[in-house]
Amino acid sequence: MQSVNNTQMSFPSHLTCIHHEFVYQVMKHPQKLAVELDEQSLTYCELLYYVQVLSLTLINEYHVYPGEVMCQCVERSLSMVIGIMGIEMAGGVYCPLSPRDPQHRLHALTQQTQSRLVLVHYLTKIKFDDDIISLDIDSILNINDIDKKGLSSVIVKGEEIAYIILTSGSTGTPKAVQVRHRNFIDCMHSLIYINSFNKDGTVVQMTRCSFDIHVQEILGTLLVGGTLVMLHPSGTIDFDYLSKSLLIILGEPFSVPLIGLIVKISITDCILWNLYGPAEATIGSTIHCVNVTNDIQSIPIGRPFYNYRCMIMNKDLQPSVTGQDGELLVGGAGVFAGYLGRDDLTAKALVEIDGQLFYRTGDLVRMDNDGLLHYQGRKDHQIKLHGQRIELGEIERCLLNITSTSACVVMKWNDDHLVAYVQSSSHINEEELREHCRSHLPPHMIPSI
């Protein structure tokens, strides 16, 4: 384990916060293509122009202050990119809300994060009531008479919060994972060092904003000077293009049958990375370069990122031996700042070992004789479904909030959908239960009854 954790590396860091790193890339290549979606595109210089228009509006007209949480509920678009970087440049904390979530849930999440402002666009503005200020990004950018001179002068330190990701919570309330600027920048430096992320790359943005991976796709690309291609939710991927590229697998365990699919569609010439990591450890924690001809038994999650550490512990928090299952603890550069407003949950999630904080992932792993980590499942009832992290207790709590429900159990069925078993003290039909779930839960958490 000691040799596996020999990951110390000094990276040259020009600046300490995300938006200053972005401006640094604009200065290096202002006319380079930054982002495109269908026939729309922006160079780095053009993107900076719109970002500064938005950020200065937020500061001067809406008095956004450093560290203020700002939600954004926007479909995949150029406005989505402008909004994220605009929040960062204003010194705010970016918090994505999924446009697919029901109105009741969106309202609850804005209350939980204490957000007074939500950035929207024409497709999502109707989702918010008058008790919260919803700002249409496109409308702001179309105003020509505001002061656009100069950049935002907000200075943010690396220790300050950059963004919040909302994950499913077993108590019925989502957990708000707070990630620092330095957490994210250090994570990106690790990916750059192994050449899985670079200025010559083109990154396809295809994950939903409920995944923290979208932050890597968008902000990470702009921090290294790459080109971001936004993919419509119903869009398709050109596999001939991918065959000359890098392919990174995140969100779900990498299954051996997936290798068969990759070989079948003839993209074996690409470099294939398997990344593992919870949001609490900043997107990725371990990485493995997959060999499509040799990795035919199981796909490892690999070794820790640079400046990350991994420990495998038994139930008594004692180190496990090689070949024995244990809980994976992640320490080092990516450990998050805690759950917003939930110091009790933060205290349970973090443990100090030899003077360093480690995050208890709840994931079971084992280490093989080559020092590679293999994912073995969960130690609790948390599941993954289509890449989404789900606490079954959150769904059960939702159903138990119905007065007539006396008992409820939710489980994952056949690895592809959720099933809820409900006991009721009075007659209630399945459609009423489903409608209740639809009005309180995101689509991926709605079970069959």
C-alpha positions as CSV (number, residue, x, y, z in Angstrom):
1,M,0.0,0.0,0.0
2,Q,2.9,2.3,0.8
3,S,4.3,2.0,-2.8
4,V,0.8,2.5,-4.3
5,N,0.5,5.8,-2.4
6,N,3.9,7.1,-3.6
7,T,2.0,9.7,-5.6
8,Q,3.6,13.0,-4.4
9,M,4.1,15.4,-7.3
10,S,4.7,19.2,-7.6
11,F,2.7,20.8,-10.3
12,P,3.4,24.2,-11.8
13,S,0.3,26.3,-10.8
14,H,0.0,29.7,-12.4
15,L,-3.0,30.8,-10.3
16,T,-5.2,29.6,-7.5
17,C,-8.7,29.7,-8.8
18,I,-10.7,28.3,-11.7
19,H,-11.6,31.6,-13.5
20,H,-8.1,33.0,-13.3
21,E,-6.8,29.8,-14.9
22,F,-9.4,30.2,-17.6
23,V,-8.2,33.9,-18.3
24,Y,-4.7,32.6,-18.5
25,Q,-5.7,30.3,-21.3
26,V,-7.5,33.1,-23.1
27,M,-4.3,35.2,-23.0
28,K,-2.3,32.3,-24.5
29,H,-4.6,31.6,-27.4
30,P,-7.5,34.1,-27.7
31,Q,-8.7,33.0,-31.2
32,K,-8.7,29.2,-30.5
33,L,-12.1,27.5,-30.6
34,A,-13.3,27.1,-27.0
35,V,-16.8,25.6,-27.4
36,E,-19.2,24.6,-30.1
37,L,-22.7,23.2,-30.4
38,D,-24.1,22.4,-33.9
39,E,-23.6,25.6,-35.9
40,Q,-22.8,27.8,-32.8
41,S,-19.3,28.3,-31.6
42,L,-17.2,30.7,-29.5
43,T,-13.5,31.3,-29.4
44,Y,-11.7,31.7,-26.1
45,C,-11.8,35.5,-26.5
46,E,-15.5,35.5,-27.4
47,L,-16.3,33.3,-24.5
48,L,-14.4,35.5,-22.0
49,Y,-16.4,38.5,-23.3
50,Y,-19.8,36.9,-22.6
51,V,-18.5,35.6,-19.2
52,Q,-17.4,39.0,-18.1
53,V,-20.7,40.6,-19.2
54,L,-22.6,38.0,-17.0
55,S,-20.2,38.2,-14.1
56,L,-20.2,42.0,-13.9
57,T,-24.0,42.0,-14.1
58,L,-24.2,39.6,-11.2
59,I,-21.8,41.7,-9.1
60,N,-23.0,45.2,-10.0
61,E,-26.7,44.7,-10.4
62,Y,-27.5,41.7,-8.2
63,H,-24.7,42.2,-5.6
64,V,-23.4,38.7,-5.7
65,Y,-20.8,38.4,-3.0
66,P,-17.7,36.0,-2.8
67,G,-18.8,32.6,-1.6
68,E,-22.5,33.1,-2.4
69,V,-24.1,29.9,-3.7
70,M,-25.7,30.4,-7.1
71,C,-27.8,27.7,-8.7
72,Q,-28.1,27.2,-12.5
73,C,-30.9,25.3,-14.2
74,V,-30.0,25.2,-17.9
75,E,-30.3,22.7,-20.7
76,R,-27.0,21.8,-22.5
77,S,-26.1,24.9,-24.5
78,L,-23.4,27.6,-24.9
79,S,-25.3,29.6,-22.2
80,M,-24.7,26.7,-19.8
81,V,-20.9,27.1,-20.2
82,I,-21.1,30.9,-20.0
83,G,-23.2,30.6,-16.8
84,I,-20.9,28.3,-15.0
85,M,-17.8,30.4,-15.7
86,G,-19.7,33.6,-15.1
87,I,-20.6,32.4,-11.6
88,E,-17.0,31.5,-10.9
89,M,-15.7,34.8,-12.2
90,A,-18.2,36.7,-9.9
91,G,-16.7,34.8,-7.0
92,G,-19.8,32.7,-6.5
93,V,-20.3,29.0,-5.8
94,Y,-21.8,27.1,-8.8
95,C,-24.6,24.6,-7.9
96,P,-26.2,22.8,-10.9
97,L,-29.9,21.9,-10.8
98,S,-31.2,19.4,-13.3
99,P,-33.9,20.7,-15.7
100,R,-35.4,17.2,-15.5
101,D,-36.2,17.5,-11.8
102,P,-39.8,18.3,-10.7
103,Q,-40.6,21.9,-9.6
104,H,-41.2,20.8,-6.0
105,R,-37.7,19.3,-5.8
106,L,-36.0,22.3,-7.4
107,H,-37.7,24.6,-4.9
108,A,-36.5,22.4,-2.0
109,L,-32.9,22.4,-3.4
110,T,-32.8,26.2,-3.7
111,Q,-33.9,26.4,-0.1
112,Q,-31.4,23.8,1.1
113,T,-28.5,25.7,-0.6
114,Q,-30.0,29.1,0.5
115,S,-29.7,30.4,-3.0
116,R,-31.5,33.6,-3.8
117,L,-30.5,33.6,-7.5
118,V,-30.9,30.9,-10.1
119,L,-29.6,31.3,-13.7
120,V,-32.0,29.9,-16.2
121,H,-32.8,30.1,-20.0
122,Y,-35.9,30.1,-22.0
123,L,-36.6,26.4,-21.5
124,T,-36.3,26.4,-17.8
125,K,-37.5,29.8,-16.5
126,I,-41.0,28.5,-15.9
127,K,-39.8,26.1,-13.3
128,F,-39.3,28.7,-10.6
129,D,-41.7,30.7,-8.5
130,D,-41.6,34.4,-7.8
131,D,-40.1,33.9,-4.4
132,I,-36.7,33.3,-6.0
133,I,-34.9,35.6,-8.5
134,S,-34.5,33.7,-11.8
135,L,-32.1,35.3,-14.2
136,D,-32.3,34.5,-17.9
137,I,-28.7,34.2,-19.1
138,D,-29.6,35.0,-22.8
139,S,-31.5,38.1,-21.8
140,I,-28.6,39.4,-19.8
141,L,-26.2,38.8,-22.7
142,N,-28.4,40.6,-25.1
143,I,-28.3,43.9,-23.1
144,N,-25.9,46.2,-24.8
145,D,-25.9,49.3,-22.5
146,I,-24.1,47.8,-19.4
147,D,-20.6,48.5,-18.5
148,K,-18.4,45.7,-20.0
149,K,-15.0,47.3,-19.4
150,G,-12.5,45.3,-17.6
151,L,-12.6,41.9,-15.9
152,S,-14.1,41.0,-12.5
153,S,-11.6,42.0,-9.8
154,V,-12.8,39.3,-7.4
155,I,-10.0,37.3,-5.9
156,V,-10.7,33.8,-4.7
157,K,-8.3,31.7,-2.8
158,G,-7.7,28.0,-3.5
159,E,-9.2,27.0,-0.1
160,E,-12.6,28.6,-1.0
161,I,-15.5,26.7,-2.4
162,A,-15.8,26.5,-6.2
163,Y,-18.9,24.4,-6.7
164,I,-21.5,22.2,-5.0
165,I,-22.8,18.8,-6.3
166,L,-26.1,17.5,-4.9
167,T,-26.0,13.7,-4.3
168,S,-28.7,11.4,-3.0
169,G,-29.1,11.3,0.8
170,S,-30.3,8.3,2.9
171,T,-32.2,10.7,5.3
172,G,-34.5,11.8,2.4
173,T,-32.6,15.1,1.8
174,P,-29.8,15.3,-0.8
175,K,-26.3,15.9,0.4
176,A,-24.6,19.1,-0.9
177,V,-20.9,18.2,-1.6
178,Q,-18.6,21.2,-1.4
179,V,-15.5,21.2,-3.6
180,R,-12.7,23.8,-3.3
181,H,-11.0,25.5,-6.1
182,R,-7.7,23.8,-5.2
183,N,-9.4,20.4,-5.1
184,F,-10.5,20.8,-8.7
185,I,-7.3,22.4,-10.0
186,D,-5.2,19.6,-8.5
187,C,-7.4,16.9,-9.9
188,M,-7.1,18.5,-13.4
189,H,-3.3,18.7,-13.0
190,S,-3.2,14.9,-12.3
191,L,-5.2,14.2,-15.5
192,I,-2.9,16.5,-17.5
193,Y,0.2,14.9,-16.2
194,I,-0.8,11.4,-17.4
195,N,-1.9,13.0,-20.7
196,S,-5.5,12.1,-20.4
197,F,-6.4,15.8,-20.7
198,N,-4.4,18.3,-22.7
199,K,-4.6,21.5,-24.7
200,D,-4.8,19.7,-28.0
201,G,-7.7,17.6,-27.0
202,T,-11.4,17.9,-28.0
203,V,-13.8,16.9,-25.2
204,V,-17.4,15.8,-25.9
205,Q,-19.7,17.2,-23.2
206,M,-22.3,14.5,-22.9
207,T,-23.1,14.0,-19.2
208,R,-26.0,15.6,-17.4
209,C,-25.4,18.3,-14.9
210,S,-26.5,16.0,-12.1
211,F,-23.1,14.2,-12.6
212,D,-20.0,16.0,-11.2
213,I,-18.3,14.7,-14.4
214,H,-19.9,17.6,-16.3
215,V,-17.7,20.0,-14.3
216,Q,-14.6,18.2,-15.5
217,E,-15.8,18.2,-19.1
218,I,-16.6,21.9,-19.1
219,L,-14.3,23.7,-16.7
220,G,-11.5,21.2,-17.0
221,T,-11.4,21.6,-20.8
222,L,-11.3,25.4,-20.5
223,L,-8.6,25.2,-17.9
224,V,-6.2,23.3,-20.1
225,G,-7.0,25.2,-23.3
226,G,-8.8,22.4,-25.1
227,T,-12.0,22.5,-27.3
228,L,-15.4,21.6,-25.9
229,V,-18.0,20.1,-28.1
230,M,-21.5,20.1,-26.6
231,L,-23.6,17.1,-27.5
232,H,-27.4,17.4,-27.6
233,P,-29.1,14.9,-25.2
234,S,-30.5,13.1,-28.3
235,G,-27.3,13.5,-30.2
236,T,-25.1,10.7,-31.5
237,I,-21.4,10.1,-31.3
238,D,-19.2,9.6,-34.4
239,F,-17.2,6.4,-33.4
240,D,-14.8,6.9,-36.3
241,Y,-13.9,10.2,-34.6
242,L,-13.5,8.4,-31.3
243,S,-11.2,5.9,-32.7
244,K,-8.5,8.6,-33.0
245,S,-9.1,9.9,-29.5
246,L,-9.1,9.2,-25.8
247,L,-12.1,7.5,-24.3
248,I,-12.7,7.9,-20.5
249,I,-15.3,5.7,-18.7
250,L,-16.8,7.2,-15.5
251,G,-20.0,6.8,-13.5
252,E,-20.5,3.0,-13.6
253,P,-18.2,0.0,-13.0
254,F,-16.4,-0.8,-16.2
255,S,-17.7,-4.2,-17.2
256,V,-15.9,-6.8,-19.3
257,P,-18.8,-7.0,-21.9
258,L,-18.2,-3.3,-22.6
259,I,-14.7,-4.2,-24.0
260,G,-16.5,-6.6,-26.4
261,L,-18.7,-3.7,-27.5
262,I,-15.7,-1.4,-28.0
263,V,-13.9,-4.1,-30.1
264,K,-17.1,-4.7,-32.1
265,I,-17.5,-1.1,-33.1
266,S,-13.8,-0.9,-34.0
267,I,-12.6,1.8,-31.7
268,T,-9.6,-0.2,-30.4
269,D,-7.1,2.4,-31.6
270,C,-8.2,4.8,-28.9
271,I,-6.6,5.2,-25.5
272,L,-9.1,3.9,-22.9
273,W,-9.1,5.1,-19.3
274,N,-11.2,3.8,-16.4
275,L,-11.7,6.5,-13.8
276,Y,-13.1,5.9,-10.4
277,G,-14.1,8.5,-7.8
278,P,-17.0,9.9,-5.7
279,A,-17.9,13.5,-5.7
280,E,-16.5,13.9,-2.2
281,A,-13.0,13.1,-3.6
282,T,-13.4,15.6,-6.6
283,I,-14.6,13.6,-9.6
284,G,-11.8,11.1,-9.9
285,S,-9.5,9.3,-7.3
286,T,-8.0,6.4,-9.1
287,I,-7.3,5.6,-12.8
288,H,-6.4,2.6,-15.0
289,C,-5.4,2.5,-18.6
290,V,-7.5,-0.4,-20.0
291,N,-5.9,-2.9,-22.3
292,V,-8.7,-4.2,-24.5
293,T,-6.8,-7.5,-25.2
294,N,-5.5,-8.3,-21.7
295,D,-8.1,-7.0,-19.3
296,I,-10.6,-9.7,-20.0
297,Q,-11.3,-11.1,-16.5
298,S,-12.0,-7.9,-14.5
299,I,-11.3,-4.2,-15.0
300,P,-9.3,-2.6,-12.2
301,I,-10.1,0.9,-11.0
302,G,-6.3,1.2,-10.9
303,R,-4.0,3.3,-8.7
304,P,-4.5,6.7,-7.0
305,F,-4.2,10.0,-8.9
306,Y,-1.0,12.0,-8.2
307,N,-1.2,13.7,-4.7
308,Y,-4.0,11.4,-3.7
309,R,-3.8,8.5,-1.2
310,C,-5.9,5.3,-0.9
311,M,-6.3,3.1,2.2
312,I,-8.2,-0.2,2.4
313,M,-9.7,-0.7,5.9
314,N,-11.7,-3.4,7.6
315,K,-14.8,-2.7,9.7
316,D,-12.5,-1.8,12.7
317,L,-10.6,0.7,10.5
318,Q,-7.5,-1.5,10.5
319,P,-5.6,-1.9,7.2
320,S,-6.7,-4.9,5.1
321,V,-4.2,-7.2,3.5
322,T,-3.6,-7.8,-0.2
323,G,-6.4,-9.8,-1.7
324,Q,-8.8,-9.1,1.1
325,D,-11.9,-6.9,0.7
326,G,-12.1,-3.7,2.7
327,E,-13.6,-0.2,2.5
328,L,-11.7,2.3,0.3
329,L,-10.7,5.5,2.0
330,V,-9.4,8.3,-0.2
331,G,-7.1,11.1,1.1
332,G,-5.0,13.8,-0.3
333,A,-5.6,16.6,-2.8
334,G,-9.2,15.8,-3.7
335,V,-10.9,15.5,-0.3
336,F,-13.9,17.7,-0.2
337,A,-14.7,20.6,2.2
338,G,-17.7,18.9,3.7
339,Y,-21.5,18.8,3.3
340,L,-23.2,22.2,3.2
341,G,-25.0,22.7,6.5
342,R,-24.5,19.1,7.7
343,D,-21.5,19.0,10.0
344,D,-22.9,15.8,11.5
345,L,-22.7,14.0,8.1
346,T,-19.3,15.5,7.4
347,A,-17.9,14.1,10.7
348,K,-19.1,10.6,9.8
349,A,-17.7,10.8,6.3
350,L,-14.2,12.0,7.2
351,V,-11.7,10.2,9.4
352,E,-8.2,11.3,10.3
353,I,-5.3,8.9,9.8
354,D,-1.7,9.9,10.6
355,G,-2.7,13.5,10.7
356,Q,-4.4,13.4,7.2
357,L,-8.1,13.5,6.4
358,F,-9.6,10.6,4.5
359,Y,-13.0,10.2,3.0
360,R,-14.9,7.0,3.7
361,T,-16.3,6.0,0.3
362,G,-18.4,3.1,1.5
363,D,-17.1,1.2,-1.6
364,L,-15.5,-2.2,-1.1
365,V,-12.3,-2.9,-2.9
366,R,-9.4,-5.3,-2.9
367,M,-5.8,-4.9,-4.1
368,D,-4.2,-7.5,-6.4
369,N,-0.6,-8.6,-6.4
370,D,0.3,-5.9,-8.9
371,G,-1.0,-3.1,-6.6
372,L,-4.1,-2.5,-8.7
373,L,-7.4,-1.8,-6.9
374,H,-10.6,-3.7,-7.9
375,Y,-14.1,-2.5,-7.1
376,Q,-16.1,-5.1,-5.2
377,G,-19.4,-3.4,-4.4
378,R,-20.9,-1.4,-1.5
379,K,-20.9,-1.9,2.2
380,D,-24.3,-0.2,2.6
381,H,-27.6,0.2,0.6
382,Q,-26.4,2.9,-1.8
383,I,-26.6,1.8,-5.4
384,K,-25.6,3.0,-8.9
385,L,-28.3,3.0,-11.6
386,H,-27.3,4.2,-15.1
387,G,-24.4,6.1,-13.6
388,Q,-26.5,7.9,-11.0
389,R,-25.7,7.5,-7.3
390,I,-28.9,6.7,-5.4
391,E,-29.7,6.2,-1.7
392,L,-32.7,3.9,-1.6
393,G,-33.6,5.5,1.8
394,E,-34.4,8.8,0.0
395,I,-37.0,7.1,-2.1
396,E,-38.5,5.2,0.8
397,R,-38.7,8.5,2.8
398,C,-40.6,10.1,0.0
399,L,-43.2,7.3,-0.1
400,L,-43.4,7.2,3.7
401,N,-44.4,10.9,3.6
402,I,-47.7,9.8,2.2
403,T,-50.0,9.6,5.3
404,S,-51.5,6.2,4.4
405,T,-48.2,4.5,3.8
406,S,-47.3,2.3,6.8
407,A,-44.2,0.6,5.4
408,C,-42.0,0.7,2.3
409,V,-39.0,-1.1,0.8
410,V,-37.2,0.0,-2.4
411,M,-34.7,-2.2,-4.2
412,K,-32.7,-2.4,-7.4
413,W,-34.1,-5.0,-9.8
414,N,-32.2,-6.8,-12.6
415,D,-29.6,-4.0,-12.5
416,D,-31.7,-1.7,-14.7
417,H,-34.6,-0.4,-12.7
418,L,-36.0,0.3,-9.2
419,V,-39.0,-1.4,-7.5
420,A,-40.9,-0.2,-4.5
421,Y,-43.0,-2.4,-2.2
422,V,-45.5,-0.3,-0.3
423,Q,-47.9,-1.3,2.5
424,S,-50.8,1.1,3.0
425,S,-53.4,1.5,5.7
426,S,-56.0,2.6,3.1
427,H,-56.6,2.1,-0.5
428,I,-54.2,4.0,-2.8
429,N,-53.6,3.0,-6.4
430,E,-50.2,2.6,-8.1
431,E,-50.7,5.7,-10.3
432,E,-51.2,8.0,-7.3
433,L,-48.0,6.6,-5.7
434,R,-46.1,7.2,-8.9
435,E,-47.4,10.7,-9.3
436,H,-46.3,11.5,-5.8
437,C,-42.8,10.3,-6.7
438,R,-42.8,12.2,-9.9
439,S,-43.6,15.4,-8.1
440,H,-40.8,15.0,-5.5
441,L,-38.0,12.9,-7.1
442,P,-35.8,13.2,-10.2
443,P,-36.8,10.8,-13.1
444,H,-34.0,8.3,-12.4
445,M,-35.2,7.7,-8.9
446,I,-38.9,6.9,-9.7
447,P,-39.6,3.2,-9.0
448,S,-42.1,0.8,-10.3
449,I,-44.7,0.1,-7.5
